[in-house]
Amino acid sequence: MPYNEELDSRITSVISKWNTVRKKMFGGTCHLINGNMMCGVYKDYLILRLGEERANKALEQSSVKPFNITGRPMKGWVMVEEEGFKGNALDKWLDQAHEFAVTLPPK
C-alpha cells in the first residue's frame, strides 16, 4: 500500500524551518533531524517519535496507537490516525516530536 503523500507534503511544509532530512523508510517516509528519526508517514498514519513518557500519554487518545509494523512496537513512537492530525493538530504533534528529537545526540 502506498503512503499518504498529501500528509508527507503537509509535514514537509510545517517542519521546513527545522533543517530536517527526508528519507524513504518503512514503505513511506521519515524525517530526520541531526541524524535522528523524528516523524514520518506510514501508509495513512502520521508516525512520531515522542519519547516514552509522551508516547505513553499520547496513547490515551483514541486516534493514537503504538508504532508497530513488525510485530514488535517501537518504544517512544506512536502512530496517529487521520482523525488525530486534522487541521492544526498536525503542528502540535510535530512540535512535540521536534522537542524530543533535538534532545538526542547527533548521529
Secondary structure as the mmCIF struct_conf table of DSSP 4:
data_model
#
loop_
_struct_conf.conf_type_id
_struct_conf.id
_struct_conf.beg_label_comp_id
_struct_conf.beg_label_asym_id
_struct_conf.beg_label_seq_id
_struct_conf.end_label_comp_id
_struct_conf.end_label_asym_id
_struct_conf.end_label_seq_id
HELX_RH_AL_P HELX_RH_AL_P1 GLU A 5 ILE A 15
HELX_RH_3T_P HELX_RH_3T_P1 SER A 16 TRP A 18
STRN STRN1 VAL A 21 MET A 25
TURN_TY1_P TURN_TY1_P1 PHE A 26 GLY A 27
STRN STRN2 GLY A 28 ILE A 33
TURN_TY1_P TURN_TY1_P2 ASN A 34 GLY A 35
STRN STRN3 ASN A 36 TYR A 42
TURN_TY1_P TURN_TY1_P3 LYS A 43 ASP A 44
STRN STRN4 TYR A 45 ARG A 49
HELX_RH_AL_P HELX_RH_AL_P2 GLU A 52 ALA A 58
TURN_TY1_P TURN_TY1_P4 LEU A 59 GLU A 60
BEND BEND1 GLN A 61 GLN A 61
TURN_TY1_P TURN_TY1_P5 SER A 62 SER A 63
STRN STRN5 VAL A 64 PRO A 66
BEND BEND2 ILE A 69 ARG A 72
HELX_LH_PP_P HELX_LH_PP_P1 PRO A 73 MET A 74
TURN_TY1_P TURN_TY1_P6 LYS A 75 GLY A 76
STRN STRN6 TRP A 77 VAL A 80
HELX_RH_3T_P HELX_RH_3T_P2 GLU A 82 PHE A 85
BEND BEND3 LYS A 86 LYS A 86
TURN_TY1_P TURN_TY1_P7 GLY A 87 ASN A 88
HELX_RH_AL_P HELX_RH_AL_P3 ALA A 89 ALA A 101
TURN_TY1_P TURN_TY1_P8 VAL A 102 THR A 103
BEND BEND4 LEU A 104 LEU A 104
HELX_LH_PP_P HELX_LH_PP_P2 PRO A 105 PRO A 106
#
